[in-house]
């Protein structure tokens, strides 16, 4: 599973205020007392069991990745926050046992003809590279 998780919130665009998370005794002693998670950030999960085209409306946070790892390998949570975080496994569909990748038809790229070895077009490619300042 690959998780693309943004770390930048991007501005005051969100229509929902930040929610709160549990605060551990250590965090409270360090002065972190409000438990605010911060603004929502997008995340994308790529996995054989990921539901295609699905948008989850569960509140996940950065510790949800840690929660998934702890769940998967039966590890004890490190903090109160990851112990209560939503598990990323909630967005996976383990009932789908077919791991075959779907077939996609892809149109050839516009410059694919530059690699046609029947016609010598390498000179064209060298000219384009030189125009962009590459040493050829």
C-alpha positions as CSV (number, residue, x, y, z in Angstrom):
1,X,0.0,0.0,0.0
2,X,1.3,3.5,-0.9
3,X,-0.1,6.5,0.9
4,X,0.3,9.9,-0.5
5,X,-0.4,12.2,2.4
6,X,-0.2,15.9,2.1
7,X,1.5,17.8,4.9
8,X,0.6,21.3,3.8
9,X,-2.9,22.7,4.4
10,X,-3.0,25.2,1.6
11,X,-4.9,28.1,3.1
12,X,-8.2,29.0,4.7
13,X,-10.4,27.2,2.1
14,X,-12.0,24.6,4.4
15,X,-15.6,25.0,5.4
16,X,-15.1,22.8,8.6
17,X,-13.1,23.9,11.7
18,X,-10.3,21.6,12.8
19,X,-11.5,18.7,15.0
20,X,-9.8,17.6,18.2
21,X,-7.8,14.5,19.0
22,X,-7.0,12.9,22.4
23,X,-4.2,14.5,24.3
24,X,-1.6,12.3,26.1
25,X,-0.3,13.2,29.5
26,X,3.1,13.9,28.0
27,X,1.6,16.3,25.4
28,X,-0.4,18.0,28.1
29,X,2.7,18.5,30.3
30,X,4.5,20.0,27.3
31,X,1.7,22.6,27.0
32,X,-0.3,21.1,24.2
33,X,-3.8,21.4,25.7
34,X,-6.3,22.1,23.0
35,X,-5.9,18.8,21.0
36,X,-6.7,20.5,17.6
37,X,-5.7,18.4,14.6
38,X,-5.3,21.4,12.2
39,X,-6.9,21.9,8.8
40,X,-7.8,18.9,6.7
41,X,-5.3,17.7,4.1
42,X,-5.9,15.3,1.2
43,X,-4.6,11.8,1.0
44,X,-4.6,9.2,-1.7
45,X,-4.2,5.4,-1.1
46,X,-2.9,3.2,-3.9
47,X,-3.3,-0.5,-3.1
48,X,-4.6,-3.7,-4.7
49,X,-7.5,-3.6,-2.2
50,X,-8.2,0.1,-2.5
51,X,-11.8,0.8,-3.6
52,X,-11.7,2.4,-7.1
53,X,-13.1,5.9,-7.2
54,X,-14.0,5.9,-3.5
55,X,-13.9,9.1,-1.4
56,X,-13.8,8.3,2.3
57,X,-15.6,10.7,4.6
58,X,-14.1,9.3,7.8
59,X,-11.8,11.7,9.7
60,X,-8.3,10.3,9.3
61,X,-5.2,12.1,10.5
62,X,-1.5,11.6,10.1
63,X,-1.4,9.0,12.9
64,X,-3.9,6.9,10.9
65,X,-1.0,5.5,9.0
66,X,0.6,4.5,12.2
67,X,-2.7,3.0,13.4
68,X,-2.9,0.9,10.2
69,X,0.7,-0.4,10.8
70,X,-0.1,-1.3,14.4
71,X,-3.3,-3.0,13.4
72,X,-1.6,-5.0,10.6
73,X,1.3,-6.3,12.6
74,X,-0.6,-6.5,16.0
75,X,1.6,-3.9,17.7
76,X,0.8,-1.9,20.8
77,X,0.0,1.8,20.1
78,X,2.7,4.3,20.8
79,X,0.4,7.1,22.1
80,X,-3.3,7.8,22.9
81,X,-3.6,9.6,19.6
82,X,-2.7,6.7,17.3
83,X,-4.6,4.3,19.6
84,X,-7.8,6.3,18.8
85,X,-7.1,7.3,15.2
86,X,-9.2,5.9,12.4
87,X,-7.6,2.9,10.8
88,X,-6.7,3.3,7.1
89,X,-7.8,-0.3,6.6
90,X,-11.4,1.0,6.7
91,X,-11.0,2.2,3.1
92,X,-9.6,-1.1,1.8
93,X,-11.8,-3.9,0.4
94,X,-10.4,-7.2,1.5
95,X,-13.3,-9.1,0.0
96,X,-11.9,-8.5,-3.5
97,X,-9.4,-11.3,-4.0
98,X,-8.6,-10.5,-7.6
99,X,-5.3,-8.7,-7.7
100,X,-5.2,-8.5,-11.5
101,X,-4.5,-5.1,-12.8
102,X,-7.1,-3.6,-15.1
103,X,-6.2,-3.2,-18.8
104,X,-6.1,0.4,-20.0
105,X,-5.8,1.6,-23.6
106,X,-3.3,4.4,-23.8
107,X,-3.0,6.7,-26.8
108,X,0.6,7.0,-28.0
109,X,2.4,10.2,-26.9
110,X,2.7,12.9,-29.5
111,X,6.5,12.5,-29.6
112,X,6.5,8.7,-29.9
113,X,7.3,9.0,-33.6
114,X,10.7,10.4,-32.6
115,X,11.6,6.9,-31.5
116,X,10.6,5.3,-34.8
117,X,13.8,3.6,-35.9
118,X,12.7,3.1,-39.5
119,X,13.1,6.8,-40.1
120,X,16.2,8.6,-38.7
121,X,14.6,11.4,-36.6
122,X,17.4,11.6,-34.1
123,X,18.6,14.7,-35.8
124,X,15.2,16.3,-35.1
125,X,15.6,15.4,-31.4
126,X,19.2,16.7,-31.3
127,X,17.9,20.0,-32.8
128,X,15.1,20.3,-30.2
129,X,17.6,19.5,-27.4
130,X,20.0,22.1,-28.7
131,X,17.2,24.8,-28.8
132,X,16.6,24.1,-25.1
133,X,20.3,24.6,-24.2
134,X,21.4,20.9,-24.0
135,X,24.9,20.1,-25.1
136,X,24.6,17.7,-28.1
